[in-house]
């Protein structure tokens, strides 16, 4: 199954993991300590994040360290930006309309 960055950030646990790894690389046990789920469940979340290209795993001795690779979040930012532009235009138009209505009410008084 091909996964994308939107799938990765859809889950709050994965968003939390991304936030932790954005601050510093951590090994799997250190990540798992922050959650009330099994290490296996955390490993699955980490696997999904890796498949989506948001983290990279490197082996150092017996430990596997996870490091954030947040460039892929640019896809999300771009997608959000198009809607932000749309709604900015809509709200500006609404503001102009309301200003016009208020001015009309003042002139009628």
Residue pairs with C-beta under 8 A, 6 or more apart in sequence:
3 48
3 51
3 52
4 52
4 75
5 52
5 53
5 54
5 72
5 73
5 75
5 76
6 75
6 76
6 79
7 48
7 52
8 14
8 18
8 48
8 49
8 52
8 54
9 15
9 18
9 73
9 76
11 45
11 48
13 35
13 37
13 42
13 45
14 45
14 48
14 49
16 34
16 35
17 31
17 42
17 45
17 46
17 49
17 55
17 66
18 49
18 54
18 55
18 68
18 70
20 26
20 31
20 34
21 31
21 55
21 66
21 67
21 68
22 68
22 70
25 65
25 66
25 67
25 68
26 65
26 66
27 63
27 64
27 65
27 66
28 39
28 42
28 43
28 46
28 63
28 64
28 66
29 39
29 63
31 42
31 46
31 66
32 38
32 39
32 42
32 43
35 41
35 42
46 55
46 57
46 66
49 55
49 66
50 56
50 57
50 66
52 72
53 69
53 71
53 72
54 68
54 69
54 70
54 72
54 73
55 66
55 67
55 68
55 69
56 66
56 67
56 69
57 64
57 65
57 66
57 67
58 64
58 65
58 67
59 65
